[in-house]
Amino acid sequence: MKIEAVGLTRLQLVIMLTALTAIGGIATNMYVPTLPDLTRDLGTTKAMAQNTMSAYFAGVAIAQLFYGPLSDKYGRRPTLQFGLVLFVLATALCALAPTIDLLIWARFAQAAGACVGQVIMRAVVRDLFDRNETASMMASITLAIALAPAAAPILGALIHMVLDWRWNFGFVAFAGVAIMLVSRRYLPETLKPEHRVSSGPIALVGGYKRLVLSPAYMGYSLCSMFIFGLLFSFQANVPFIIIDELGYSPLEFALIGMVPIIGFVAGSFSAGRFTPRFGIDRMIRFGLIVTVFGATMIVTCALLLPLSALSIMIPMSFIVLGMGMVFPNASAAAVSVFPEIAGTSSALMGFLQMAGGGLAVTIVGAISDGSHVPMTYAMLTFAVLAAVSSVVGGMFDKTRVTHSG
């Protein structure tokens, strides 16, 4: 199936799929600048407030395992609409939560709805494009998505200055309703009836077993997982470092956070521009070299320099530059190993990514000594593990030769 068959231009498809995927990033990042105030308002602890992020990772990880096979059996559209309805209802509950415990559970449900966009985005792209075109398309979407985590904290901080942290969730709920209505009206079904597969218990287990036993698929997916672990090791801790330790306001924190986003945009642009020329695996390798360099730099700065916004954000700019190259290419490579079960492939990869994020937050919290140094050690470790995993994926991947689409 080609893109012309669904009645959308490439730009229209990019915008639509970007919105579906970005809503999850907005839900994750918009309230981050308000975490310290949220902690005080609900009378809880920093660790409990961070559990709202861990719960989100868990919800995304678990729900994706079901959305993928469901979309392979029933199609992309009905699966998408179910997830978006759940997302809107859970986000409204987040805004109204009177206790930290209820907020944590609401965040879990919010994530279970939000992640449907990520699963459907990867599956739709693989429905319409071949391996290298999939990587290029995902890079274009990733480039656009980079604006969401950049703008969301700033918008969240501005709303917080006028109202409070609850209104961030109210805004996200409104955005979810808009995306749900637009996607229902304009996004066509991309999975042909003859390509749909059974998603009974036996087929479900068999599909995931097939993926888990594939060194190529698991290599690329674990690469993404460890990169997510690196990212969320940083993201769960940086507001407390910048706001509490360095004394910046939530708005100043959001503006400072724009610095590494420039690197991510540059990396995503490079992936979209150069992947068709150099290939997926070369772009992954180059991106990981840059990521490991940045992670080494942030450890060095933590050990040798006084803590400052620059000593954190400049190395992070290199890290996300590499990540911008790795994410779309590793995703495209993974879902191309078994394109006939693209939804299931997308789901398991998403599960592993969020599991990596949740695991990273837990590990960094457990090894914390009151400074930011343990966080930087974890980031470097995850960067190295990502590089090793990508080598394994490339060694066993046969789709570069056997698949043209």
Helices and strands as residue ranges (DSSP letters): G 3-6, H 10-29, G 32-34, H 35-41, H 46-74, H 76-96, H 100-114, H 116-128, H 131-145, H 147-162, H 166-186, G 193-195, H 201-212, H 215-235, H 238-239, I 240-245, H 250-256, H 258-278, H 280-304, H 309-337, G 339-341, H 342-367, H 373-396, H 399-402
